[in-house]
C-alpha cells in the first residue's frame, strides 16, 4: 500500500505532468502559427518572383523621383545596388549610384505604391513591393515605408543596407520621426488611408559597424514610443521607428541580419503596436539588446543573438505580455534572456556562455519548457533567477557548466509563497550554489518556497522536492 509520502509525491507528479502537457500544447500552437507564417511567406515570394521575371531592362536613377514602373504596370520594382553584377543591373528597373541610395529606394517605393491606386477595385490587392539586389546600399538618410501591406525585400544576406553617415548627420526627410529619432528604415510621416500595418521586411542585412556601436544606430525598430530604459538620457537612434499613434500591427520580419548596432530588432510597448512576427533573424555585436520585445502578442522563432559589447547587454528582452519565443539562442551576451512581463511562453531557448542566463524577475503566468543554460566561461553569475516570478509552470529545464566554466548560483527561487510548478536539473561541477532562495543557499526540501510544486534534480547532492503545501 502506498505510504502518505508516496501519495503526496504521486499527486505532485500528476500536477507537474499536467503543467508539462500545457507547455506542450502551447508549443504546438506555436508550430501552427509557424505553418501560417510559411504559407503567407510562400504567397509573397511566389507573387513577387513571378513579377520580377517580367521586368524590363532599367537605367540609372537621376534623383528626380521618376522611376519606371516595371513589367508594364505591376507594383513590384527591382532596384540594383551600385556594386551588383552587370547582368543584375541590366534586369533592374533602376540602379543606385552608391551615394544617397535611400533617395533612389524611396523613389522606387513611391512608384511601386502608387500603382495600387489603379487596383482599388480588386479583392485584397497587393499594396506594392520593392526588391533590392545583392550588394551594398549606402544610405545617408531613412528608407521610408509608405503604407500598410508593403514589402521591402532583399535577395539574400548579401543585400546590405549601410549608413553612410554618422547618427548626427543622418536625415529623416519624409519620415515620421517621433521625438527626433533617426533610423535606417522608417514609416512615412503621413500615411494616407489605412495605417502602416501588415508590412514585410525580408532577406536584408544591416551593418552599422562602420560608425561603431557608440554611434547609436540600430537595425530594425517598430512601434517606437520611448527609450526602453527608465531614466536613460543617452541619445536614441534606431533602425525602423514606426509611430504608435497608428495601427502599426502585424509586421513580418524574417531573415534579417544586423551587426554592429545599438539594438538589433526593437519594438516598443503595446500603445498601438502589437502582433509582430520575427523569425530566422541573426544579430551580432550590439550594445543594448539583440531583440527587444516591448509590444504584446508577438512571436519570435528561430533567432540567434551573439555577443553584446557592453555591460547589461541582453540577448532577448521580453517586456510585452502574451508573447511567445521559441527555438532561439543567445551566446556571449551579458544577459541571455530577460522576461519582465506577464503571460509569456518560452520554449527551447538556450543561453550559452552568457554571464547570466535567464532573468525572470517581474514575470507572472509564465510558461517555460525545454530551456538550458550552459557555459564554459569562468565567473558567470546565475543560471535561472526566479526571485520575482509568480504563477509559473517551468519544466524540463537545466543548468550546467562545461570545461573550465563556473556559475555562482544555479537557480535562485522566489522567497515568498508562490503558485507554480518547477522541474529542473542543476549540475554540480563548477556551480558554487546549486539552489538558492532569495540568494540564500537551499540544501533541504524543507527550505523550499511554500505553495510551489518543486522537483529539482541536483547532480551529486540529491534531489529536492516540495509538494506545494503551505503548512
SEDODO-229633 format. One record per residue (C-alpha): residue number from 1; residue in three letters; y, z negated, x negated. Coordinates in pm, whole numbers. Each point is the difference from the previous one (the first is absolute). Layout:
BEGIN
{n = NUM	res = ALA	north = Y	up = Z	east = X}
...
//
This chain:
BEGIN
{n = 1	res = UNK	north = 0	up = 0	east = 0}
{n = 2	res = UNK	north = 344	up = 88	east = -141}
{n = 3	res = UNK	north = 205	up = -295	east = -121}
{n = 4	res = UNK	north = 357	up = -64	east = 129}
{n = 5	res = UNK	north = 139	up = 127	east = -333}
{n = 6	res = UNK	north = -205	up = 317	east = 32}
{n = 7	res = UNK	north = 123	up = 50	east = 359}
{n = 8	res = UNK	north = 358	up = -33	east = -121}
{n = 9	res = UNK	north = -67	up = 255	east = -273}
{n = 10	res = UNK	north = -162	up = 243	east = 247}
{n = 11	res = UNK	north = 293	up = -28	east = 243}
{n = 12	res = UNK	north = 247	up = 55	east = -283}
{n = 13	res = UNK	north = -198	up = 298	east = -125}
{n = 14	res = UNK	north = -5	up = 157	east = 348}
{n = 15	res = UNK	north = 378	up = -42	east = 26}
{n = 16	res = UNK	north = 46	up = 148	east = -345}
{n = 17	res = UNK	north = -216	up = 299	east = 90}
{n = 18	res = UNK	north = 212	up = 54	east = 311}
{n = 19	res = UNK	north = 309	up = 5	east = -221}
{n = 20	res = UNK	north = -163	up = 253	east = -232}
{n = 21	res = UNK	north = -95	up = 218	east = 296}
{n = 22	res = UNK	north = 363	up = -5	east = 108}
{n = 23	res = UNK	north = 105	up = 110	east = -349}
{n = 24	res = UNK	north = -251	up = 284	east = 6}
{n = 25	res = UNK	north = 129	up = 110	east = 343}
{n = 26	res = UNK	north = 354	up = 15	east = -137}
{n = 27	res = UNK	north = -123	up = 204	east = -294}
{n = 28	res = UNK	north = -176	up = 242	east = 237}
{n = 29	res = UNK	north = 326	up = 36	east = 192}
{n = 30	res = UNK	north = 172	up = 83	east = -328}
{n = 31	res = UNK	north = -262	up = 268	east = -69}
{n = 32	res = UNK	north = 69	up = 150	east = 344}
{n = 33	res = UNK	north = 370	up = 10	east = -88}
{n = 34	res = UNK	north = -91	up = 180	east = -323}
{n = 35	res = UNK	north = -189	up = 265	east = 196}
{n = 36	res = UNK	north = 308	up = 52	east = 219}
{n = 37	res = UNK	north = 210	up = 36	east = -317}
{n = 38	res = UNK	north = -243	up = 257	east = -146}
{n = 39	res = UNK	north = 12	up = 212	east = 315}
{n = 40	res = UNK	north = 382	up = -7	east = 7}
{n = 41	res = UNK	north = 32	up = 89	east = -367}
{n = 42	res = UNK	north = -250	up = 285	east = 34}
{n = 43	res = UNK	north = 205	up = 142	east = 288}
{n = 44	res = UNK	north = 319	up = -15	east = -210}
{n = 45	res = UNK	north = -164	up = 158	east = -305}
{n = 46	res = UNK	north = -169	up = 279	east = 195}
{n = 47	res = UNK	north = 321	up = 103	east = 176}
{n = 48	res = UNK	north = 218	up = -15	east = -308}
{n = 49	res = UNK	north = -241	up = 180	east = -232}
{n = 50	res = UNK	north = -42	up = 278	east = 256}
{n = 51	res = UNK	north = 375	up = 48	east = 11}
{n = 52	res = UNK	north = 35	up = 1	east = -379}
{n = 53	res = UNK	north = -249	up = 286	east = -25}
{n = 54	res = UNK	north = 247	up = 223	east = 183}
{n = 55	res = UNK	north = 313	up = -93	east = -192}
{n = 56	res = UNK	north = 196	up = 288	east = -154}
{n = 57	res = UNK	north = 134	up = 10	east = -353}
{n = 58	res = UNK	north = 311	up = -208	east = -43}
{n = 59	res = UNK	north = 298	up = -41	east = -231}
{n = 60	res = UNK	north = 219	up = -255	east = -173}
{n = 61	res = UNK	north = 225	up = -232	east = 201}
{n = 62	res = UNK	north = 369	up = 70	east = -44}
{n = 63	res = UNK	north = 101	up = -345	east = 123}
{n = 64	res = UNK	north = 168	up = 140	east = 308}
{n = 65	res = UNK	north = -246	up = -152	east = 242}
{n = 66	res = UNK	north = -154	up = 327	east = 119}
{n = 67	res = UNK	north = -375	up = 12	east = -45}
{n = 68	res = UNK	north = -224	up = 271	east = 149}
{n = 69	res = UNK	north = -236	up = -120	east = 272}
{n = 70	res = UNK	north = -347	up = 83	east = -126}
{n = 71	res = UNK	north = -261	up = 217	east = 168}
{n = 72	res = UNK	north = 227	up = 159	east = 259}
{n = 73	res = UNK	north = 120	up = -322	east = 160}
{n = 74	res = UNK	north = -274	up = -259	east = -59}
{n = 75	res = UNK	north = 137	up = -349	east = -51}
{n = 76	res = UNK	north = -162	up = -66	east = -339}
{n = 77	res = UNK	north = 179	up = 87	east = -324}
{n = 78	res = UNK	north = -147	up = 9	east = -349}
{n = 79	res = UNK	north = 231	up = -125	east = -279}
{n = 80	res = UNK	north = -90	up = 53	east = -366}
{n = 81	res = UNK	north = 122	up = -213	east = -290}
{n = 82	res = UNK	north = 177	up = 150	east = -300}
{n = 83	res = UNK	north = -308	up = -86	east = -208}
{n = 84	res = UNK	north = -257	up = 160	east = 233}
{n = 85	res = UNK	north = -211	up = 295	east = -121}
{n = 86	res = UNK	north = 142	up = 348	east = 52}
{n = 87	res = UNK	north = -260	up = 93	east = 262}
{n = 88	res = UNK	north = 88	up = -310	east = 203}
{n = 89	res = UNK	north = 370	up = 81	east = -15}
{n = 90	res = UNK	north = -76	up = 351	east = 126}
{n = 91	res = UNK	north = -161	up = -139	east = 316}
{n = 92	res = UNK	north = 271	up = -259	east = 68}
{n = 93	res = UNK	north = 272	up = 30	east = 262}
{n = 94	res = UNK	north = 241	up = -153	east = -248}
{n = 95	res = UNK	north = -5	up = -107	east = -365}
{n = 96	res = UNK	north = 184	up = -303	east = -134}
{n = 97	res = UNK	north = 215	up = 23	east = -313}
{n = 98	res = UNK	north = -89	up = -339	east = -148}
{n = 99	res = UNK	north = 351	up = -136	east = 66}
{n = 100	res = UNK	north = 88	up = -190	east = 320}
{n = 101	res = UNK	north = -331	up = 107	east = 150}
{n = 102	res = UNK	north = 52	up = -229	east = 299}
{n = 103	res = UNK	north = 265	up = 243	east = 126}
{n = 104	res = UNK	north = -250	up = 285	east = -1}
{n = 105	res = UNK	north = -268	up = -211	east = 169}
{n = 106	res = UNK	north = 247	up = -123	east = 263}
{n = 107	res = UNK	north = 102	up = 357	east = 79}
{n = 108	res = UNK	north = -365	up = 91	east = 51}
{n = 109	res = UNK	north = -56	up = -306	east = 219}
{n = 110	res = UNK	north = 301	up = 89	east = 213}
{n = 111	res = UNK	north = -117	up = 355	east = 56}
{n = 112	res = UNK	north = -363	up = -93	east = 68}
{n = 113	res = UNK	north = 117	up = -259	east = 251}
{n = 114	res = UNK	north = 244	up = 238	east = 168}
{n = 115	res = UNK	north = -284	up = 231	east = 106}
{n = 116	res = UNK	north = -118	up = -275	east = 231}
{n = 117	res = UNK	north = 294	up = 64	east = 233}
{n = 118	res = UNK	north = -155	up = 334	east = 102}
{n = 119	res = UNK	north = -333	up = -165	east = 84}
{n = 120	res = UNK	north = 104	up = -282	east = 230}
{n = 121	res = UNK	north = -194	up = 151	east = 288}
{n = 122	res = UNK	north = -329	up = -24	east = -189}
{n = 123	res = UNK	north = -235	up = -289	east = 64}
{n = 124	res = UNK	north = 8	up = -249	east = -291}
{n = 125	res = UNK	north = 167	up = 239	east = -245}
{n = 126	res = UNK	north = -12	up = -63	east = -373}
{n = 127	res = UNK	north = 344	up = -121	east = -103}
{n = 128	res = UNK	north = 11	up = 157	east = -343}
{n = 129	res = UNK	north = -137	up = -34	east = -351}
{n = 130	res = UNK	north = 97	up = 60	east = -360}
{n = 131	res = UNK	north = -267	up = 47	east = -263}
{n = 132	res = UNK	north = 97	up = -66	east = -362}
{n = 133	res = UNK	north = -183	up = 175	east = -283}
{n = 134	res = UNK	north = -136	up = -168	east = -308}
{n = 135	res = UNK	north = 256	up = -74	east = -269}
{n = 136	res = UNK	north = 300	up = -229	east = -46}
{n = 137	res = UNK	north = 288	up = -19	east = 249}
{n = 138	res = UNK	north = 309	up = -160	east = -157}
{n = 139	res = UNK	north = 202	up = -182	east = 266}
{n = 140	res = UNK	north = 348	up = -145	east = -46}
{n = 141	res = UNK	north = 13	up = -107	east = 365}
{n = 142	res = UNK	north = -202	up = -60	east = 311}
{n = 143	res = UNK	north = -250	up = 232	east = 164}
{n = 144	res = UNK	north = 85	up = -38	east = 372}
{n = 145	res = UNK	north = -267	up = 2	east = 273}
{n = 146	res = UNK	north = 178	up = 132	east = 311}
{n = 147	res = UNK	north = -209	up = -89	east = 305}
{n = 148	res = UNK	north = -324	up = -136	east = 135}
{n = 149	res = UNK	north = -323	up = 190	east = -48}
{n = 150	res = UNK	north = 108	up = 156	east = -330}
{n = 151	res = UNK	north = -235	up = 40	east = -297}
{n = 152	res = UNK	north = 101	up = -11	east = -366}
{n = 153	res = UNK	north = -301	up = 93	east = -209}
{n = 154	res = UNK	north = -88	up = 81	east = -358}
{n = 155	res = UNK	north = -294	up = 204	east = -121}
{n = 156	res = UNK	north = -156	up = -273	east = -216}
{n = 157	res = UNK	north = 85	up = -292	east = -225}
{n = 158	res = UNK	north = 167	up = 263	east = -220}
{n = 159	res = UNK	north = 288	up = 21	east = 251}
{n = 160	res = UNK	north = 245	up = -241	east = -161}
{n = 161	res = UNK	north = 334	up = -123	east = 136}
{n = 162	res = UNK	north = 208	up = -147	east = -279}
{n = 163	res = UNK	north = 352	up = -145	east = 14}
{n = 164	res = UNK	north = 228	up = 185	east = -239}
{n = 165	res = UNK	north = 269	up = -265	east = 16}
{n = 166	res = UNK	north = 14	up = -377	east = -22}
{n = 167	res = UNK	north = 25	up = -212	east = 313}
{n = 168	res = UNK	north = 376	up = -43	east = -43}
{n = 169	res = UNK	north = 52	up = 379	east = 2}
{n = 170	res = UNK	north = -245	up = 77	east = 279}
{n = 171	res = UNK	north = 146	up = 159	east = 315}
{n = 172	res = UNK	north = -110	up = -28	east = 362}
{n = 173	res = UNK	north = 197	up = 285	east = 160}
{n = 174	res = UNK	north = -121	up = 73	east = 352}
{n = 175	res = UNK	north = -228	up = -303	east = 7}
{n = 176	res = UNK	north = 12	up = -328	east = 183}
{n = 177	res = UNK	north = 63	up = -256	east = -273}
{n = 178	res = UNK	north = -9	up = -350	east = 152}
{n = 179	res = UNK	north = 210	up = -244	east = -202}
{n = 180	res = UNK	north = 66	up = 272	east = -255}
{n = 181	res = UNK	north = -364	up = 44	east = -100}
{n = 182	res = UNK	north = -99	up = 289	east = -223}
{n = 183	res = UNK	north = -339	up = 165	east = 25}
{n = 184	res = UNK	north = -199	up = 300	east = -110}
{n = 185	res = UNK	north = -111	up = 88	east = 356}
{n = 186	res = UNK	north = 197	up = -119	east = 302}
{n = 187	res = UNK	north = 48	up = 57	east = 372}
{n = 188	res = UNK	north = 292	up = 209	east = 120}
{n = 189	res = UNK	north = 326	up = -173	east = 87}
{n = 190	res = UNK	north = 0	up = 150	east = 350}
{n = 191	res = UNK	north = -342	up = 73	east = 148}
{n = 192	res = UNK	north = 45	up = 205	east = 317}
{n = 193	res = UNK	north = -211	up = -74	east = 308}
{n = 194	res = UNK	north = -316	up = -196	east = -68}
{n = 195	res = UNK	north = 2	up = -215	east = -308}
{n = 196	res = UNK	north = -163	up = 24	east = -338}
{n = 197	res = UNK	north = -360	up = -85	east = 86}
{n = 198	res = UNK	north = -340	up = 159	east = -62}
{n = 199	res = UNK	north = 98	up = 146	east = -338}
{n = 200	res = UNK	north = -245	up = 85	east = -277}
{n = 201	res = UNK	north = 43	up = -37	east = -376}
{n = 202	res = UNK	north = -301	up = 127	east = -191}
{n = 203	res = UNK	north = -113	up = 100	east = -352}
{n = 204	res = UNK	north = 321	up = -88	east = -186}
{n = 205	res = UNK	north = 59	up = -187	east = -325}
{n = 206	res = UNK	north = 317	up = -199	east = -66}
{n = 207	res = UNK	north = 79	up = -89	east = -361}
{n = 208	res = UNK	north = 303	up = -218	east = -72}
{n = 209	res = UNK	north = -109	up = -85	east = -354}
{n = 210	res = UNK	north = 280	up = 207	east = -151}
{n = 211	res = UNK	north = 258	up = -258	east = 108}
{n = 212	res = UNK	north = -218	up = -306	east = -43}
{n = 213	res = UNK	north = -100	up = -251	east = 266}
{n = 214	res = UNK	north = 323	up = -192	east = -63}
{n = 215	res = UNK	north = 191	up = 284	east = 169}
{n = 216	res = UNK	north = -126	up = -125	east = 337}
{n = 217	res = UNK	north = -128	up = 335	east = 133}
{n = 218	res = UNK	north = -318	up = -20	east = 208}
{n = 219	res = UNK	north = -256	up = 239	east = 139}
{n = 220	res = UNK	north = -33	up = 1	east = 381}
{n = 221	res = UNK	north = 182	up = -238	east = 234}
{n = 222	res = UNK	north = -19	up = -1	east = 381}
{n = 223	res = UNK	north = 192	up = -198	east = 258}
{n = 224	res = UNK	north = 243	up = -155	east = -244}
{n = 225	res = UNK	north = 193	up = -296	east = 140}
{n = 226	res = UNK	north = 69	up = -243	east = -285}
{n = 227	res = UNK	north = -108	up = -117	east = -344}
{n = 228	res = UNK	north = -348	up = -152	east = 41}
{n = 229	res = UNK	north = 71	up = -305	east = -218}
{n = 230	res = UNK	north = 218	up = -258	east = 175}
{n = 231	res = UNK	north = 315	up = -71	east = -193}
{n = 232	res = UNK	north = -49	up = 280	east = -250}
{n = 233	res = UNK	north = 320	up = 149	east = -136}
{n = 234	res = UNK	north = -127	up = 282	east = -219}
{n = 235	res = UNK	north = 74	up = 361	east = 104}
{n = 236	res = UNK	north = -235	up = 157	east = 254}
{n = 237	res = UNK	north = -99	up = 361	east = -60}
{n = 238	res = UNK	north = -310	up = 152	east = 152}
{n = 239	res = UNK	north = -173	up = 330	east = 41}
{n = 240	res = UNK	north = -13	up = 61	east = 376}
{n = 241	res = UNK	north = 228	up = -220	east = 213}
{n = 242	res = UNK	north = -22	up = 72	east = 374}
{n = 243	res = UNK	north = 241	up = -187	east = 229}
{n = 244	res = UNK	north = -165	up = -249	east = 233}
{n = 245	res = UNK	north = 249	up = 59	east = 279}
{n = 246	res = UNK	north = -216	up = 305	east = 73}
{n = 247	res = UNK	north = -356	up = 19	east = 120}
{n = 248	res = UNK	north = -143	up = 90	east = -339}
{n = 249	res = UNK	north = -363	up = -84	east = 72}
{n = 250	res = UNK	north = -326	up = 174	east = -81}
{n = 251	res = UNK	north = 80	up = 138	east = -342}
{n = 252	res = UNK	north = -302	up = 131	east = -190}
{n = 253	res = UNK	north = 2	up = -29	east = -378}
{n = 254	res = UNK	north = -297	up = 121	east = -200}
{n = 255	res = UNK	north = -86	up = 102	east = -354}
{n = 256	res = UNK	north = 337	up = -117	east = -132}
{n = 257	res = UNK	north = 18	up = -108	east = -366}
{n = 258	res = UNK	north = 288	up = -218	east = -116}
{n = 259	res = UNK	north = 67	up = -107	east = -358}
{n = 260	res = UNK	north = 267	up = -194	east = -185}
{n = 261	res = UNK	north = 199	up = -114	east = 304}
{n = 262	res = UNK	north = 123	up = -320	east = 161}
{n = 263	res = UNK	north = -218	up = 19	east = 313}
{n = 264	res = UNK	north = -275	up = 254	east = 43}
{n = 265	res = UNK	north = -27	up = 27	east = 380}
{n = 266	res = UNK	north = 214	up = -229	east = 213}
{n = 267	res = UNK	north = 57	up = -41	east = 370}
{n = 268	res = UNK	north = 213	up = -276	east = 144}
{n = 269	res = UNK	north = -37	up = -233	east = 298}
{n = 270	res = UNK	north = -91	up = 105	east = 355}
{n = 271	res = UNK	north = 358	up = 40	east = 122}
{n = 272	res = UNK	north = -76	up = 348	east = 133}
{n = 273	res = UNK	north = -248	up = 84	east = -278}
{n = 274	res = UNK	north = -373	up = -39	east = 56}
{n = 275	res = UNK	north = -332	up = 186	east = 13}
{n = 276	res = UNK	north = 1	up = 152	east = -347}
{n = 277	res = UNK	north = -310	up = 149	east = -159}
{n = 278	res = UNK	north = -40	up = 3	east = -378}
{n = 279	res = UNK	north = -313	up = 130	east = -171}
{n = 280	res = UNK	north = -127	up = 117	east = -337}
{n = 281	res = UNK	north = 321	up = -85	east = -187}
{n = 282	res = UNK	north = 37	up = -115	east = -362}
{n = 283	res = UNK	north = 282	up = -212	east = -141}
{n = 284	res = UNK	north = 53	up = -100	east = -362}
{n = 285	res = UNK	north = 250	up = -190	east = -216}
{n = 286	res = UNK	north = 230	up = -141	east = 269}
{n = 287	res = UNK	north = 222	up = -307	east = -29}
{n = 288	res = UNK	north = -13	up = -139	east = 356}
{n = 289	res = UNK	north = -298	up = 113	east = 208}
{n = 290	res = UNK	north = -239	up = 291	east = 10}
{n = 291	res = UNK	north = -26	up = 3	east = 380}
{n = 292	res = UNK	north = 231	up = -224	east = 202}
{n = 293	res = UNK	north = -98	up = -16	east = 369}
{n = 294	res = UNK	north = 273	up = -166	east = 203}
{n = 295	res = UNK	north = -54	up = 184	east = 329}
{n = 296	res = UNK	north = -257	up = -92	east = 261}
{n = 297	res = UNK	north = -310	up = 190	east = 110}
{n = 298	res = UNK	north = -44	up = 194	east = -324}
{n = 299	res = UNK	north = -314	up = 120	east = -173}
{n = 300	res = UNK	north = -62	up = 47	east = -371}
{n = 301	res = UNK	north = -321	up = 150	east = -134}
{n = 302	res = UNK	north = -136	up = 108	east = -337}
{n = 303	res = UNK	north = 312	up = -80	east = -203}
{n = 304	res = UNK	north = 24	up = -131	east = -356}
{n = 305	res = UNK	north = 278	up = -183	east = -181}
{n = 306	res = UNK	north = -22	up = -46	east = -374}
{n = 307	res = UNK	north = 243	up = -198	east = -214}
{n = 308	res = UNK	north = 314	up = -178	east = 107}
{n = 309	res = UNK	north = 245	up = -27	east = -286}
{n = 310	res = UNK	north = 185	up = -317	east = 104}
{n = 311	res = UNK	north = -87	up = -362	east = 81}
{n = 312	res = UNK	north = -65	up = -32	east = 374}
{n = 313	res = UNK	north = -99	up = 364	east = 40}
{n = 314	res = UNK	north = -245	up = 50	east = 288}
{n = 315	res = UNK	north = -271	up = 258	east = 50}
{n = 316	res = UNK	north = -10	up = -17	east = 383}
{n = 317	res = UNK	north = 258	up = -208	east = 190}
{n = 318	res = UNK	north = -103	up = -34	east = 366}
{n = 319	res = UNK	north = 285	up = -140	east = 210}
{n = 320	res = UNK	north = -50	up = 193	east = 326}
{n = 321	res = UNK	north = -206	up = -144	east = 283}
{n = 322	res = UNK	north = -321	up = 156	east = 129}
{n = 323	res = UNK	north = -32	up = 226	east = -304}
{n = 324	res = UNK	north = -329	up = 118	east = -150}
{n = 325	res = UNK	north = -76	up = 56	east = -369}
{n = 326	res = UNK	north = -338	up = 117	east = -123}
{n = 327	res = UNK	north = -172	up = 157	east = -301}
{n = 328	res = UNK	north = 292	up = -59	east = -238}
{n = 329	res = UNK	north = 35	up = -140	east = -352}
{n = 330	res = UNK	north = 270	up = -171	east = -205}
{n = 331	res = UNK	north = -35	up = -16	east = -379}
{n = 332	res = UNK	north = 211	up = -169	east = -267}
{n = 333	res = UNK	north = 264	up = -116	east = 247}
{n = 334	res = UNK	north = 158	up = -344	east = -8}
{n = 335	res = UNK	north = -120	up = -59	east = 358}
{n = 336	res = UNK	north = -281	up = 212	east = 141}
{n = 337	res = UNK	north = 51	up = -44	east = 377}
{n = 338	res = UNK	north = 259	up = -213	east = 181}
{n = 339	res = UNK	north = -33	up = -57	east = 377}
{n = 340	res = UNK	north = 291	up = -159	east = 185}
{n = 341	res = UNK	north = -51	up = 100	east = 362}
{n = 342	res = UNK	north = -240	up = -53	east = 289}
{n = 343	res = UNK	north = -294	up = 197	east = 144}
{n = 344	res = UNK	north = -69	up = 186	east = -322}
{n = 345	res = UNK	north = -343	up = 151	east = -72}
{n = 346	res = UNK	north = -104	up = 53	east = -363}
{n = 347	res = UNK	north = -333	up = 154	east = -96}
{n = 348	res = UNK	north = -149	up = 107	east = -334}
{n = 349	res = UNK	north = 307	up = -68	east = -215}
{n = 350	res = UNK	north = -36	up = -82	east = -370}
{n = 351	res = UNK	north = 250	up = -176	east = -224}
{n = 352	res = UNK	north = -114	up = 75	east = -352}
{n = 353	res = UNK	north = 162	up = -149	east = -311}
{n = 354	res = UNK	north = 296	up = -129	east = 204}
{n = 355	res = UNK	north = 175	up = -322	east = -100}
{n = 356	res = UNK	north = -51	up = -123	east = 359}
{n = 357	res = UNK	north = -246	up = 159	east = 241}
{n = 358	res = UNK	north = 69	up = -60	east = 373}
{n = 359	res = UNK	north = 296	up = -212	east = 115}
{n = 360	res = UNK	north = -59	up = -66	east = 370}
{n = 361	res = UNK	north = 274	up = -255	east = 58}
{n = 362	res = UNK	north = 185	up = 40	east = 327}
{n = 363	res = UNK	north = -273	up = 208	east = 164}
{n = 364	res = UNK	north = -182	up = -93	east = 319}
{n = 365	res = UNK	north = -263	up = 167	east = 218}
{n = 366	res = UNK	north = -123	up = 168	east = -319}
{n = 367	res = UNK	north = -324	up = 198	east = -16}
{n = 368	res = UNK	north = -119	up = 67	east = -353}
{n = 369	res = UNK	north = -336	up = 129	east = -120}
{n = 370	res = UNK	north = -158	up = 147	east = -311}
{n = 371	res = UNK	north = 288	up = -80	east = -239}
{n = 372	res = UNK	north = -34	up = -81	east = -368}
{n = 373	res = UNK	north = 196	up = -149	east = -287}
{n = 374	res = UNK	north = -124	up = 61	east = -352}
{n = 375	res = UNK	north = 168	up = -6	east = -337}
{n = 376	res = UNK	north = -75	up = 41	east = -368}
{n = 377	res = UNK	north = 348	up = -117	east = -99}
{n = 378	res = UNK	north = 65	up = -358	east = -107}
{n = 379	res = UNK	north = 261	up = -222	east = 163}
{n = 380	res = UNK	north = -12	up = 116	east = 361}
{n = 381	res = UNK	north = 114	up = -246	east = 267}
{n = 382	res = UNK	north = -202	up = 16	east = 321}
{n = 383	res = UNK	north = -257	up = 205	east = 187}
{n = 384	res = UNK	north = 68	up = -72	east = 370}
{n = 385	res = UNK	north = 295	up = -220	east = 98}
{n = 386	res = UNK	north = -38	up = -103	east = 367}
{n = 387	res = UNK	north = 237	up = -298	east = -7}
{n = 388	res = UNK	north = 213	up = 116	east = 295}
{n = 389	res = UNK	north = -269	up = 197	east = 185}
{n = 390	res = UNK	north = -91	up = -97	east = 359}
{n = 391	res = UNK	north = -250	up = 142	east = 251}
{n = 392	res = UNK	north = -206	up = 231	east = -215}
{n = 393	res = UNK	north = -338	up = 162	east = -40}
{n = 394	res = UNK	north = -80	up = 66	east = -367}
{n = 395	res = UNK	north = -346	up = 122	east = -93}
{n = 396	res = UNK	north = -198	up = 156	east = -287}
{n = 397	res = UNK	north = 276	up = -51	east = -259}
{n = 398	res = UNK	north = -38	up = -103	east = -363}
{n = 399	res = UNK	north = 190	up = -90	east = -316}
{n = 400	res = UNK	north = -136	up = 15	east = -354}
{n = 401	res = UNK	north = 90	up = 80	east = -358}
{n = 402	res = UNK	north = -133	up = 247	east = -256}
{n = 403	res = UNK	north = -4	up = -15	east = -378}
{n = 404	res = UNK	north = 281	up = -223	east = -126}
{n = 405	res = UNK	north = 174	up = -23	east = 339}
{n = 406	res = UNK	north = 117	up = -338	east = 128}
{n = 407	res = UNK	north = 135	up = -119	east = 336}
{n = 408	res = UNK	north = 159	up = -340	east = 61}
{n = 409	res = UNK	north = -110	up = -35	east = 366}
{n = 410	res = UNK	north = -265	up = 201	east = 184}
{n = 411	res = UNK	north = 105	up = -76	east = 359}
{n = 412	res = UNK	north = 275	up = -232	east = 126}
{n = 413	res = UNK	north = -67	up = -116	east = 358}
{n = 414	res = UNK	north = 246	up = -120	east = 266}
{n = 415	res = UNK	north = 79	up = -371	east = -1}
{n = 416	res = UNK	north = 10	up = -67	east = 375}
{n = 417	res = UNK	north = -235	up = 36	east = 295}
{n = 418	res = UNK	north = -34	up = 377	east = 25}
{n = 419	res = UNK	north = -200	up = 224	east = 233}
{n = 420	res = UNK	north = -205	up = 258	east = -180}
{n = 421	res = UNK	north = -323	up = 121	east = -152}
{n = 422	res = UNK	north = -34	up = 45	east = -376}
{n = 423	res = UNK	north = -292	up = 149	east = -195}
{n = 424	res = UNK	north = 63	up = 50	east = -369}
{n = 425	res = UNK	north = -169	up = 3	east = -339}
{n = 426	res = UNK	north = 184	up = -149	east = -298}
{n = 427	res = UNK	north = -118	up = 53	east = -356}
{n = 428	res = UNK	north = -19	up = -269	east = -265}
{n = 429	res = UNK	north = 58	up = 166	east = -337}
{n = 430	res = UNK	north = 366	up = 7	east = -97}
{n = 431	res = UNK	north = 122	up = -170	east = 320}
{n = 432	res = UNK	north = 156	up = -344	east = -63}
{n = 433	res = UNK	north = -3	up = -122	east = 363}
{n = 434	res = UNK	north = -238	up = 185	east = 228}
{n = 435	res = UNK	north = 126	up = -145	east = 330}
{n = 436	res = UNK	north = 322	up = -190	east = 74}
{n = 437	res = UNK	north = 174	up = -131	east = 311}
{n = 438	res = UNK	north = 378	up = 23	east = -27}
{n = 439	res = UNK	north = -37	up = 10	east = -377}
{n = 440	res = UNK	north = -238	up = -298	east = -29}
{n = 441	res = UNK	north = -353	up = 68	east = -121}
{n = 442	res = UNK	north = -277	up = -19	east = 263}
{n = 443	res = UNK	north = -345	up = -100	east = -124}
{n = 444	res = UNK	north = -164	up = -127	east = 320}
{n = 445	res = UNK	north = -36	up = 140	east = 351}
{n = 446	res = UNK	north = 161	up = -312	east = 144}
{n = 447	res = UNK	north = 332	up = 101	east = -160}
{n = 448	res = UNK	north = 13	up = 341	east = 167}
{n = 449	res = UNK	north = 270	up = 57	east = 266}
{n = 450	res = UNK	north = -105	up = -111	east = 347}
{n = 451	res = UNK	north = -17	up = 249	east = 283}
{n = 452	res = UNK	north = -133	up = 278	east = -225}
{n = 453	res = UNK	north = -352	up = 136	east = -18}
{n = 454	res = UNK	north = -22	up = 27	east = -376}
{n = 455	res = UNK	north = -284	up = 131	east = -215}
{n = 456	res = UNK	north = 91	up = 45	east = -366}
{n = 457	res = UNK	north = -270	up = 93	east = -248}
{n = 458	res = UNK	north = 107	up = -148	east = -337}
{n = 459	res = UNK	north = -179	up = 154	east = -293}
{n = 460	res = UNK	north = -166	up = -272	east = -207}
{n = 461	res = UNK	north = 146	up = -287	east = 204}
{n = 462	res = UNK	north = -171	up = 4	east = 339}
{n = 463	res = UNK	north = 122	up = 116	east = 339}
{n = 464	res = UNK	north = 273	up = -158	east = 207}
{n = 465	res = UNK	north = -44	up = -5	east = 377}
{n = 466	res = UNK	north = 205	up = -129	east = 294}
{n = 467	res = UNK	north = -110	up = 42	east = 362}
{n = 468	res = UNK	north = 357	up = 2	east = 127}
{n = 469	res = UNK	north = 4	up = -350	east = 149}
{n = 470	res = UNK	north = 328	up = -188	east = 21}
{n = 471	res = UNK	north = -150	up = -349	east = -27}
//
